[in-house]
Amino acid sequence: MRHTVYEVSLKNGSKGLFIHIPDASVMSFEINFRAGEYLLDRKKSETPHIMEHLLLGANELIPKSRDFQAEFEKNGAYCNASTGTYEVTYEAECADFEWDRIAELLQIAVSKPLFLEEEFTAEVGNIREELVGRSNNHFRHLSLALREAYGLISLTDQARLDLMDNVELTDVWEHYRRTHTTSNLRFVIAGKLPATRRKALENSFNKISMPNGIGRFEIPAEVPKKLEEPLYINNDTVKNLYFYVDTFILRQMENSEMDALNLLNIIMTETFYSKIFGTARERGLVYHMSSGYGQGKDSGNWWIASQVSPKNALALFDIFVEELQKVFKSKLTEEDIKSAKQYALGRFQRSGQTVGGTMAGYTGRYFFDGIVDDYYKIPERIEAVTKEAIVKITKELFSTNIWGIGALGSSGEDFLGALQEKISPLWK
C-alpha cells in the first residue's frame, strides 16, 4: 500500500514510527519493550510471559479483565500481546473511526495495570494450557532445544512449565516497573495518519504516565558454539524424523547478504520446482521443507528443516549436500537467479496489501536495532542480488565451522549420527 513513514523521538525517551497510509480503513498499533526472559534468572524466566498475559487486563480505568476486553472489542477491535527472548510487544487493530479510543485504551493498559491476584492465578492456569498445547509442536520443541544447545538464550516449553511455580505476583510487579519505562518504549502505528492525528498521538505518548527509566535495554551478547554431537530428542510416538540443520557466522549480516540468502532460500526450498525441495518432492521423498536465515547481535545463521520418513532421510540429505555443493562451485544459472527474483518481487508485493502487512515490513528491524528500512527500495535490492553475492555469503556461512544438526523422533541416535556424517563434508 502506498505510504509515507515518519520517525519521531519524544522528550520522554520513547521513539516510534508513524506509517501514513492515506487510503487505509483500519489503524494498527504495536508497542514494544525490551523486556524478555533474558533479563531474568532462569528460575524466574516465565515472569515476562505472565506479565504480558496480565497487562491487557484489569487496569485503573476498568478494574476487571473481562470488562476491559468487552470495552476494547465492542466495535470489532482486536488486541493481543507476545513475549520473546528479548522483547514484549502489545498490539491492536481497529476500524479507522475509533482510532483515538483504541489508542487511549492501549496506552492505559500499558501504563496503569492492576495485576490482580485473582487474575494472576487464572492466567497462570491459562499459560499452563498454552504451554502444554505448544509442547505438542515438535518443530518448536526441537528448535528451542537446539538454540539452548548452541549456547543461545532459550527454554523449551517443557522446561518453562517446570519453572512456572517459581514466579510470584511480586516478581511480575518488579519486572514491570523495571522494564516498562518510556525510554525503553518503541512503537509503530500504521493507518490514515495525517498531521493532526500524528500530533495527537505524539502528544499522548509524550504524556503517557510511566517513569523515564534508564534507557533501552541492550540485546545480550550471545556466541553460538558448534555441536560436536547431534542433538537427539527421543519420542516413541513420532514415526517421522523432524530435523533442523543450522550453520552460523560470528557477525551480523548486511542487508545485501540477507537479500542474497532470501534468493538462496527460494532457489533451494520455497517452490515445487526448487533445487532441494522440488527434487525431493519429485522423487516422493518429502511432503514439505523450509529454510531461512536469522540475525542476532553477534551472529547470523542459515537453517534448513523438514520432517521425513527415516527410509527417505538419507536420500533427502544426498540432495541437500549435492545442491549446496553446486552453490559453492558457483553452478547456479542466470535463469535460477532471474526466476528467484521474480518470485521474491511478487511475494514482496503481496505482503504489503494490508495495513498490518505494510507495518510488518518495518517492525521487526525497527524494534531490533532501530533501523528504518526503506520499503520502496526492496525491489531494487532484490534486483541487485548477483550470483556472486549468493555464493559468497553461502560459502562464508559454511566456512566458520559452527554448525549442528538436531532431530526429534524414534529412529535412534545412531541413525542421526549417520545423517550428520553425510552432511559434514559441507563444512570442510
C-alpha positions in Angstrom: 0.0 0.0 0.0 1.3 3.5 -0.8 2.6 5.1 2.4 4.9 7.6 4.0 7.0 6.9 7.1 7.7 9.5 9.8 10.1 8.7 12.7 9.7 10.6 16.0 11.9 10.9 19.1 9.9 12.1 22.1 11.0 14.1 25.1 10.4 11.2 27.5 12.8 9.0 25.6 10.4 6.9 23.6 10.7 6.6 19.9 8.4 5.4 17.1 7.2 5.3 13.6 4.1 6.7 12.1 3.2 5.0 8.8 0.7 7.2 6.9 -1.5 5.1 4.5 -3.9 7.6 3.0 -6.5 5.0 1.8 -6.5 2.9 5.0 -9.7 2.0 6.7 -8.1 0.5 9.8 -5.4 1.5 12.2 -2.7 -0.9 13.5 -0.6 -0.4 16.7 2.4 -2.1 18.2 4.0 -1.1 21.4 7.3 -2.8 22.2 9.5 -3.0 25.3 12.9 -4.7 25.6 11.6 -6.9 28.5 12.1 -10.6 27.6 13.3 -13.5 29.6 17.0 -12.7 29.1 16.7 -10.0 31.8 15.9 -12.6 34.5 17.4 -15.6 36.2 16.4 -18.9 34.6 14.2 -19.9 37.5 12.1 -16.7 37.1 12.2 -16.8 33.3 8.4 -17.1 32.8 7.8 -13.8 34.5 7.6 -11.7 31.3 5.1 -14.2 29.8 2.8 -14.0 32.8 3.1 -10.2 32.9 2.2 -10.0 29.2 -1.0 -12.1 29.8 -2.0 -9.8 32.7 -1.3 -6.4 31.2 -4.1 -6.3 28.7 -6.5 -6.9 31.6 -7.5 -5.1 34.8 -6.3 -1.5 34.9 -7.1 1.7 36.8 -9.7 2.7 34.3 -11.5 -0.7 34.1 -10.6 -2.8 37.1 -11.6 -6.2 35.7 -10.0 -8.0 32.7 -13.2 -9.3 31.2 -14.8 -5.8 31.3 -11.7 -4.2 29.7 -11.8 -6.7 26.9 -15.5 -6.1 26.3 -14.9 -2.4 26.1 -11.9 -2.8 23.9 -13.6 -5.1 21.4 -17.1 -3.7 21.3 -16.7 -2.3 17.8 -14.7 -5.2 16.5 -11.2 -4.1 17.5 -8.5 -6.7 18.2 -5.8 -6.8 20.8 -3.1 -9.3 21.7 0.4 -9.5 23.1 3.5 -11.6 22.6 6.7 -12.4 24.6 10.0 -13.4 23.1 13.5 -13.9 24.3 14.3 -10.2 24.1 11.0 -8.3 23.8 7.4 -8.0 24.9 5.0 -6.5 22.3 1.4 -5.3 22.7 -0.6 -5.0 19.5 -4.0 -3.7 18.5 -6.0 -3.1 15.3 -9.3 -1.2 14.9 -11.6 0.5 12.5 -10.4 3.9 11.5 -13.4 5.6 13.1 -12.3 4.6 16.6 -8.5 5.1 16.3 -8.3 7.6 19.2 -10.4 5.5 21.6 -8.3 2.4 21.0 -5.1 4.3 21.3 -6.1 5.6 24.7 -7.2 2.2 25.9 -4.0 0.6 24.8 -1.9 3.3 26.5 -3.9 2.9 29.7 -3.4 -0.8 29.7 0.3 -0.5 29.3 0.8 2.3 31.8 -1.9 1.6 34.5 -2.2 -2.2 35.1 -3.5 -3.6 38.4 -2.1 -7.1 38.2 -4.8 -8.5 40.5 -4.1 -11.7 42.5 -7.2 -13.5 41.1 -6.2 -12.7 37.6 -2.6 -13.8 38.2 -3.9 -17.2 39.4 -6.2 -17.5 36.4 -3.6 -16.5 33.8 -1.0 -18.9 35.3 -3.5 -21.7 34.6 -4.2 -20.4 31.1 -0.5 -20.2 30.4 0.0 -23.8 31.5 -2.6 -24.8 29.0 -0.9 -22.7 26.3 2.5 -24.3 27.0 1.1 -27.8 27.1 -0.5 -27.2 23.8 2.7 -25.8 22.3 4.7 -28.7 23.6 3.0 -30.9 21.1 4.6 -28.8 18.3 7.6 -31.0 17.5 9.4 -28.4 15.3 9.0 -25.8 18.0 10.3 -28.2 20.7 13.3 -29.1 18.6 14.1 -25.5 17.6 14.1 -24.3 21.2 16.2 -27.2 22.4 18.7 -26.6 19.6 19.0 -22.9 20.5 19.8 -23.9 24.1 22.4 -26.4 22.9 24.1 -23.8 20.8 24.6 -21.7 23.9 21.9 -19.2 23.0 19.2 -18.0 25.4 16.3 -20.4 25.1 14.0 -22.6 27.1 11.7 -25.3 25.8 8.0 -25.2 26.7 8.5 -28.3 28.8 11.2 -26.5 30.9 9.1 -23.4 31.2 6.2 -25.5 32.6 8.6 -26.8 35.3 9.7 -23.3 36.2 6.4 -21.5 36.4 5.8 -22.2 40.1 8.9 -20.1 40.9 7.1 -16.9 39.7 5.1 -14.9 42.2 3.0 -11.8 41.7 5.7 -9.6 43.3 8.1 -10.8 40.5 5.6 -9.5 37.9 5.4 -6.1 39.5 9.2 -5.9 39.9 9.8 -6.8 36.2 7.1 -4.4 35.0 8.5 -1.5 36.9 12.0 -2.2 35.7 11.2 -2.6 32.0 8.0 -0.6 31.2 9.6 2.8 31.1 9.3 5.5 28.4 13.0 5.3 27.4 12.6 1.5 26.8 9.4 2.0 24.8 9.3 1.8 21.0 6.1 1.9 18.9 4.9 1.6 15.3 1.5 2.9 14.3 0.1 2.4 10.7 -3.1 3.7 9.1 -4.6 7.0 8.0 -2.3 9.4 9.8 -2.5 13.0 8.6 -0.5 15.6 10.5 -3.3 16.3 13.0 -3.5 12.6 14.1 0.2 12.2 14.2 0.4 15.2 16.5 -2.3 13.9 18.8 -0.7 10.5 19.1 2.7 12.1 19.6 1.3 14.2 22.5 -0.4 11.2 24.1 2.8 9.1 24.0 4.7 12.0 25.4 2.3 12.3 28.3 2.0 8.6 29.0 2.1 8.0 32.8 5.3 5.9 33.1 8.7 6.6 34.6 11.5 7.6 32.2 13.8 4.7 33.2 17.4 4.2 32.3 17.1 3.8 28.5 16.6 1.0 26.1 17.9 -2.3 27.4 20.7 -3.8 25.2 20.2 -7.2 23.4 22.6 -9.6 25.2 25.8 -10.9 23.8 25.4 -14.5 22.6 28.1 -16.5 20.8 26.8 -19.8 19.3 29.0 -22.9 19.6 29.4 -25.9 17.4 27.6 -29.1 18.3 30.2 -31.8 18.4 27.4 -34.4 18.7 23.9 -34.3 17.2 21.0 -33.3 19.5 18.6 -36.1 19.6 15.2 -36.0 21.3 13.6 -39.4 21.5 9.8 -39.6 21.1 8.5 -43.1 20.5 5.1 -41.7 19.3 6.7 -40.0 16.3 7.4 -42.1 13.3 8.8 -39.4 11.0 12.1 -37.7 11.8 11.8 -34.0 12.5 15.2 -32.3 11.8 16.9 -28.9 11.8 20.4 -28.1 10.4 21.9 -24.7 11.4 25.1 -23.0 10.4 26.5 -19.7 11.8 28.8 -16.8 11.2 30.1 -14.7 14.1 28.9 -11.3 12.9 25.8 -9.5 11.8 24.9 -9.7 8.1 24.5 -6.8 5.8 21.2 -6.1 4.1 22.7 -7.2 0.8 23.8 -10.5 2.3 20.3 -11.2 3.7 18.8 -10.3 0.3 21.1 -12.9 -1.2 20.0 -15.5 1.3 16.4 -14.7 0.6 17.0 -15.7 -3.0 19.0 -18.8 -1.9 16.0 -20.0 0.1 13.7 -19.5 -2.9 16.1 -21.4 -5.1 16.6 -24.3 -2.6 13.3 -24.9 -0.8 10.4 -22.5 -1.3 8.8 -23.8 -4.5 7.8 -27.1 -6.0 10.5 -26.5 -8.7 13.2 -25.6 -6.1 16.5 -27.4 -6.1 16.3 -29.4 -2.8 12.6 -29.5 -2.0 11.4 -29.7 -5.6 13.8 -32.5 -6.5 12.9 -34.4 -3.3 9.2 -33.9 -3.9 9.5 -35.1 -7.5 11.1 -38.3 -6.1 8.4 -38.8 -3.5 10.8 -38.3 -0.6 9.3 -35.5 1.5 6.0 -33.5 1.7 7.4 -30.1 2.8 10.6 -28.4 3.5 11.7 -24.9 4.6 14.8 -22.9 5.1 15.6 -19.4 6.5 18.1 -17.0 7.9 18.4 -15.3 11.3 20.2 -12.3 12.8 21.4 -11.9 16.3 23.5 -9.2 18.0 26.8 -11.2 17.5 25.9 -13.7 14.8 23.9 -14.6 11.7 22.7 -18.1 10.7 21.1 -20.1 7.9 18.9 -23.2 8.6 17.0 -25.9 6.8 14.3 -28.1 8.3 11.8 -30.8 7.4 10.1 -33.9 8.7 10.9 -37.0 6.7 10.4 -40.8 6.9 13.6 -42.5 8.1 13.7 -44.6 5.0 13.8 -41.4 2.9 16.1 -39.4 5.0 19.5 -40.5 3.6 18.3 -39.8 0.0 17.0 -36.4 1.0 20.3 -35.5 2.7 22.1 -36.6 -0.5 20.1 -34.0 -2.5 20.8 -31.4 0.2 24.6 -31.9 0.0 24.6 -32.1 -3.8 22.7 -28.9 -4.3 24.7 -26.9 -1.7 28.0 -28.1 -3.2 26.8 -26.8 -6.6 26.3 -23.4 -5.0 29.8 -23.5 -3.5 31.1 -24.2 -7.0 29.0 -21.3 -8.5 26.9 -23.6 -10.6 23.7 -21.5 -10.2 22.4 -20.4 -13.6 21.2 -17.0 -14.6 17.8 -18.5 -15.1 17.9 -19.7 -11.5 18.6 -16.1 -10.3 16.0 -14.5 -12.6 13.3 -16.9 -11.6 14.0 -16.4 -7.9 14.0 -12.6 -8.3 10.6 -12.7 -10.0 9.2 -14.9 -7.1 10.7 -12.6 -4.5 9.3 -9.5 -6.1 5.8 -11.0 -6.3 5.9 -12.2 -2.7 7.0 -8.7 -1.6 4.2 -7.0 -3.4 1.6 -9.4 -1.9 2.9 -8.8 1.6 2.0 -5.2 1.5 -1.7 -5.5 0.6 -3.0 -4.7 4.1 -2.2 -2.1 6.8 -0.8 -4.9 9.0 1.3 -6.4 6.2 2.8 -3.0 5.4 3.5 -2.3 9.1 5.2 -5.7 9.4 7.8 -4.6 6.8 9.1 -2.2 9.5 8.5 -3.5 13.0 11.0 -6.4 13.1 14.0 -4.4 12.1 13.0 -1.2 14.0 12.4 -3.0 17.3 15.6 -5.0 16.8 18.2 -2.2 16.1 16.2 1.0 15.4 16.9 0.8 11.7 14.1 2.1 9.4 14.3 0.0 6.2 13.3 1.8 3.0 10.3 -0.2 1.9 10.3 1.2 -1.6 13.9 0.2 -2.2 13.3 -3.5 -1.6 12.5 -4.2 -5.3 15.9 -2.5 -6.2 17.6 -4.6 -3.5 16.1 -7.8 -4.9 17.2 -6.9 -8.5 20.7 -6.0 -7.3 21.4 -9.5 -6.0 24.0 -11.3 -8.0 25.1 -15.0 -8.3 28.4 -14.0 -6.8 26.7 -12.5 -3.8 24.7 -15.7 -3.2 27.8 -17.9 -3.5 29.9 -15.6 -1.3 27.6 -15.5 1.7 26.7 -19.2 1.4 30.3 -20.2 1.4 31.1 -18.0 4.4 28.2 -19.5 6.4 29.7 -22.9 5.9 33.4 -21.9 6.4 33.1 -20.8 10.0 32.6 -24.4 11.1 30.0 -23.5 13.7 27.0 -25.8 13.0 24.8 -28.5 14.2 22.0 -30.9 13.5 19.1 -31.8 15.7 16.3 -34.3 15.3 13.2 -35.5 17.2 11.7 -38.9 16.6 12.2 -42.6 17.2 14.8 -43.6 14.7 17.7 -43.5 17.3 20.9 -41.7 17.9 23.0 -43.9 15.6 20.8 -43.0 12.6 21.1 -39.3 13.4 24.8 -39.8 13.6 24.8 -41.2 10.1 22.9 -38.2 8.8 25.4 -35.9 10.5 28.2 -37.8 8.8 26.5 -37.4 5.4 26.3 -33.6 5.6 29.6 -32.9 7.5 31.6 -32.5 4.2 29.8 -29.3 3.6 31.9 -27.7 6.4 35.2 -29.0 5.2 
